[in-house]
Amino acid sequence: MAATSTPRNAADAGLTISGVTHFPLPVRDHEKSRQFYINILGGEVTREPNWDSVRAGRSNSTAMAVLLCEGIDFDLFWQPFGMGAADQYHPNHAFYVQSADELKAYKGLLEETGVPTVLVAREPTADLKTGDECFVEMHFRDPDGNHLEIDCRSYPFGEEVQTGEIDLWDTNYSWREWPQSR
C-alpha cells in the first residue's frame, strides 16, 4: 500500500482560523435585545433582519447583528424561546474590561435595570484580604436567558465577591418584566 501525502489535520496542512465572524444567540424580542445590547452594553447594530424577505420565503435569517466589541458580532436570531435551562453554565460568552471601575459601572447599569449579577473570584482565595486585587468574573443574563460574563483581571477583593462555584439561579429574572425603570 502506498503512503499518502494528504495532510491528516489542519496543522499538517498549514491551516489556521483567522478570527471570529459572529456568535449566534437566540432572542425572543429584538427591541428588548436592542435595549440590552445597545443601551446597557454599548454595542452597535450593524444589520437588521429583512422581515419582508423572511415572510416571502427568500431568506430564513431573522438575525439582528450587533457589534459588541472589536471583532465580536452577535447575531441575535429571533425565536420564540431563549437559551437553555436556568442552571446551565454553558454556553456562555465572556468578555473583559481593563479596570475595576469599568466592571463596577457595568454592574451598576445592569442592576439598575433589574439584571442580577454575581461576582466570583476563581483563583485561590484563601490568602486574599479585603482590597487585594484578584481576577473576578461577573456573571449575568440577557433578557432571553443567554449567559454572559465580563471579567476583570484586577478587581479589589471584598464582601461582594463570592469564591468558588456560583449558583446560576442567582442570575435569573423575568424577561417579561425587563427592563425595570432606571
N, C-alpha and C positions, 0 to 999 in steps of 0.2 A: 504494500500500500504506500502510495507516495505521500510525502509530507506536504502539508498545505501551508501557504504563506498568508492565509486570511487572518487578519487580526482577531483575537479571541475576545477582546474587550475594548472599551473606549480608550483606555490609556495606551494599549498597544497600537491603536490606530491614530494616536496623537490628537484625539478629540477632547475638547473641554467645553463645558457650558459657560457661556459668556456673561450671563446675568439672568435676572428675573424679569418677566414681562408683566405679570399680574397674578393676583391671588383672587380666586372666586369666593364670594361669601353669599349665602342665602339671606334675603331680607323680605319682610312682609310688606313694607311701606317705604317707597322711595323718598317721600317727603320727610318722614321721621329720620331716615338714614341720612338725608341731606343735612338736616339739623345737627345730627350727631357727628358725622364725619367732617362736615364743613365748619359749623359754628363752634363745636366743642373741641375737636381735634385739629382743626386748622387746615384740612385738606382742600383740594380744588377739583370741581367736576370738570373732567376732560372730554366726556362723551355721554350723551343722553340716549336712552333706548328709543328706537324708531317704532313707536307703537302701531302706526299705520301699516308698516311692513310686517310686523308681527301678526296683526289681525288679518292681513291679506295672505298670510302664509308664505311670504317671501323671505322672512327672517324668523329665527327662533331665539334671537338674543334679546332678553329682557334686562340686560345689564346697563347700569349707570356706572361709568368708570370714574373713580376718584383717585387722584394723585395725592398720596398722604405724605410722602417724603421722596427725596431724590431716588428714582429707580423703583419705587414701590407703588404700583397701581392696584387698587382693589376694584374688581368687577362685582358690583352689588347686584346680583341676579334676583329678580322678583320671583318669589314662590310663596305659596300660601302658608308656609311653616318656616320656622327658624332653624337653628342648629340643633344638635343632639341633646342628650339628657343634661339636666342641670348640674350634675356632679361629674360630667365627662370632662377630663382635663385636656385631652387632645381631640381635634386640632386646636391650637391656639396660635396667635400671631403676636410676636414680641418685637418691640422697638426699644430704643434707648434715647435718653436725653443726657446732656452733658453735666447738668448741675442739679443739686438737691432743690434749689429754688424753682427750677423748671418743673420737676416732678411734683413738688408741693402745689404749684399753680395748676397743673393738670388735675391733680387730686381735688382741689377746690372747685374747679369748673365742673368736673363730673358730679361731685357730691351736691353742688348747688342745684343741679337739675334732677336729682333723685337717683343717680347711679352710684350704688355702693362700691367701694374699693377696699382692697385688702393689701396691706404692705407686708412683705415677708423677706427676711434675711435667710439666705440658703447656706452661707458659709458657716464654718464652725463658730458658734456664738457664745461659747462658754466663757471666753475671756473678754467679750465685748462689754464696755461700760457705756453708760449714757453719754452721748456726744461723740463716741468713736465713729469714724467713717467706715461704712461697710457697703457691700453690694446688696441692693434692695430691688425687689420686683414688686410692681404694683399691678394687681390683677383686677379686672373688671369686665363687664359685658356690654355689648352694644344693645339697642332695644330689641334685637331679634335673638339674643342669647349667644351671639358669637363671642367666644372667649378671647380677650385681648390682654396685652401686658405691655407696660412701659417700665424699663429698667433704668437704674441709676447706679453708677459704679462707686459713687462717693456720697452716700446719704448718712446723716447722723443717726446713729442707733438711739432708740428711745422707746417709751411705752407703747407708741402706736405701731411699732414694728414687731410683727409676730416672728417666731422662729419655727423651723421645722416645716411640717406639712400644713397646707391650708385646707379649709373646708370651703369648697367652691359654692356651697349653698349660700354662703355669706355674700356672694356677688350677684345673687338673683334679685330681680324686681319685675314688676308687671310692665311689659312693653305697651300695653293699652293706656297706662297712666303716665307714660313718659312723653314729654318732659314735664317735670314739676316746675312751677313758675320760679323764675330767678329773681 
